[in-house]
């Protein structure tokens, strides 16, 4: 087994553990706290760290250039999900993922290499999405949803999140740091949280 393979396995284990923790927090603390935890760029931080560890600090720095703007795309992912969820979970999930994919491909095509411009784009997008979610859609918050966890449930959560984070590190190795940077901001924690909370607690809780 190569050193890179070992590091990729460690990436998978660390990332998967974080996804398990964040989804449990969402259920135990309610949707407001859970939404904050799921929205933290923690998985991106893990991915950037391991990109730097498996390649170089220069590669990690290049990967972060589009990071802020890519996180803005994740904000739009949430808006699309919230807009479509009354029409069904499958449509909302497909629409939000499709939006993320198209906009991420668009970011690659624009060839933006300015970190300042990327941060400015993030701020504008976050302000717009916050306005839509908080003041236009008026989605009510949900309280705690305590539940008993089985080993199978926790392992599934870890596999889902760990695979996506490790995939970002692998994408940086194969496709270059810019591609890896965009993959690092894939909404894996948010996606995992939406899927798992929808399955366990229904559409209203997941959307909140």
C-alpha positions in Angstrom: 0.0 0.0 0.0 1.4 3.4 -1.0 1.8 6.4 1.4 -0.9 8.2 -0.5 -3.3 5.3 -0.1 -2.7 5.3 3.7 -3.3 9.0 3.8 -6.5 8.7 1.8 -7.8 6.1 4.2 -7.1 8.4 7.1 -8.9 11.2 5.2 -11.9 8.9 4.9 -11.9 8.0 8.6 -11.6 11.6 9.9 -14.2 12.9 7.4 -16.6 10.1 8.1 -16.3 10.7 11.9 -17.1 14.4 11.5 -20.3 13.6 9.4 -21.5 11.2 12.1 -21.0 13.8 14.8 -22.6 16.6 12.9 -25.8 14.6 12.0 -26.2 13.5 15.6 -25.8 17.1 16.9 -28.5 18.1 14.5 -31.0 15.6 15.9 -30.1 16.2 19.5 -29.9 20.0 19.5 -32.6 21.0 16.9 -32.4 22.4 13.5 -31.0 25.9 14.3 -27.8 24.5 16.0 -27.7 21.6 13.6 -27.9 23.8 10.6 -25.0 25.9 11.9 -22.9 22.7 12.4 -23.8 21.2 9.0 -23.0 24.6 7.4 -19.5 24.9 8.9 -16.7 24.5 6.3 -15.2 21.8 8.5 -15.2 19.1 5.8 -13.5 21.6 3.5 -10.9 22.2 6.1 -10.3 18.5 6.5 -10.0 18.1 2.7 -7.6 21.1 2.3 -5.5 19.8 5.1 -5.1 16.4 3.5 -4.6 17.9 0.0 -1.6 19.8 1.6 -0.4 16.6 3.3 -0.7 14.3 0.3 0.7 16.8 -2.2 2.1 20.1 -1.0 1.2 23.3 0.8 1.3 25.0 -2.6 -1.3 22.7 -4.0 -3.5 23.3 -0.9 -3.1 27.1 -1.3 -4.2 26.8 -5.0 -7.1 24.6 -4.0 -8.4 27.3 -1.6 -8.6 30.1 -4.3 -12.1 29.2 -5.4 -13.1 27.8 -2.0 -15.1 30.8 -0.7 -17.1 31.2 -4.0 -17.6 27.4 -4.1 -19.1 27.7 -0.5 -21.5 30.3 -2.0 -22.6 27.7 -4.4 -23.4 25.5 -1.4 -25.6 28.3 -0.1 -27.6 28.2 -3.3 -27.8 24.4 -3.0 -29.8 25.0 0.2 -32.1 27.6 -1.4 -32.9 25.3 -4.3 -33.6 22.4 -1.9 -35.9 24.6 0.2 -37.8 25.8 -2.8 -38.3 22.4 -4.3 -38.9 20.3 -1.1 -42.7 20.9 -1.1 -42.8 19.1 -4.4 -41.0 16.0 -3.1 -37.7 14.9 -1.5 -36.4 13.3 -4.7 -37.0 16.4 -6.8 -35.5 18.7 -4.2 -32.4 16.6 -3.8 -31.9 16.2 -7.6 -32.5 19.9 -8.2 -30.1 21.1 -5.5 -27.3 18.7 -6.6 -27.9 19.6 -10.2 -27.5 23.3 -9.3 -24.3 22.6 -7.4 -22.8 20.7 -10.3 -23.7 23.2 -13.0 -22.5 26.2 -11.0 -19.3 24.4 -10.0 -18.6 23.6 -13.6 -19.2 27.2 -14.4 -16.7 28.3 -11.8 -14.1 26.1 -13.5 -14.9 27.6 -16.8 -14.5 31.2 -15.6 -10.9 30.6 -14.6 -11.2 33.0 -11.6 -7.9 33.1 -9.7 -8.5 36.0 -7.4 -9.0 35.1 -3.7 -10.4 38.5 -3.0 -13.0 38.2 -5.8 -13.9 34.8 -4.5 -14.6 36.1 -1.0 -16.6 39.0 -2.4 -18.7 36.6 -4.4 -19.3 34.5 -1.2 -20.5 37.5 0.8 -23.0 38.6 -1.9 -24.4 35.1 -2.4 -24.7 34.4 1.4 -26.6 37.7 2.0 -29.0 36.9 -0.9 -29.6 33.3 0.2 -30.1 34.3 3.8 -32.7 36.9 2.8 -34.6 34.3 0.7 -34.5 31.5 3.4 -35.2 33.7 6.4 -37.5 36.4 5.1 -39.2 34.9 2.0 -39.7 31.2 2.6 -40.3 31.5 6.4 -39.4 27.8 7.1 -40.2 27.1 10.8 -37.5 25.7 13.0 -37.8 22.2 14.5 -36.9 21.1 18.0 -34.9 18.2 19.2 -35.4 14.8 17.7 -33.8 12.4 20.1 -33.4 8.9 18.8 -31.6 5.7 19.6 -28.7 4.9 17.2 -27.8 1.5 15.8 -24.2 0.6 14.7 -25.5 0.2 11.1 -26.9 3.8 11.1 -23.7 5.3 12.3 -21.5 3.3 10.0 -23.7 4.3 7.0 -23.3 8.0 7.9 -19.6 7.6 8.2 -19.3 5.8 4.9 -21.4 8.5 3.1 -19.4 11.4 4.5 -16.0 9.8 4.4 -16.3 8.7 0.8 -17.1 12.2 -0.4 -14.3 13.9 1.6 -11.7 11.3 0.5 -13.1 11.8 -3.1 -12.1 15.5 -2.9 -8.5 14.6 -2.0 -8.4 12.1 -4.8 -9.8 14.6 -7.3 -7.0 17.0 -6.3 -4.5 14.3 -7.0 -6.0 13.4 -10.4 -7.5 16.6 -11.7 -5.3 19.2 -10.0 -5.7 21.5 -7.0 -8.4 23.7 -8.5 -10.7 20.7 -9.2 -9.9 19.4 -5.7 -10.7 22.7 -4.2 -14.2 22.7 -5.7 -14.7 19.1 -4.7 -13.6 20.0 -1.2 -16.6 22.3 -0.8 -19.1 19.7 -2.0 -21.9 19.9 0.5 -21.3 16.5 1.9 -22.2 17.2 5.5 -25.3 19.2 4.4 -26.3 16.5 1.9 -25.7 13.7 4.5 -27.7 15.7 7.1 -30.6 16.3 4.7 -30.8 12.6 3.6 -30.5 11.1 7.0 -32.9 13.5 8.7 -35.4 13.1 5.9 -35.3 9.3 6.3 -35.5 9.5 10.1 -37.7 12.6 10.8 -39.4 13.6 7.5 -39.2 16.5 5.0 -40.1 19.3 7.4 -37.3 18.6 9.8 -34.7 18.1 7.0 -35.8 21.4 5.3 -35.6 23.3 8.6 
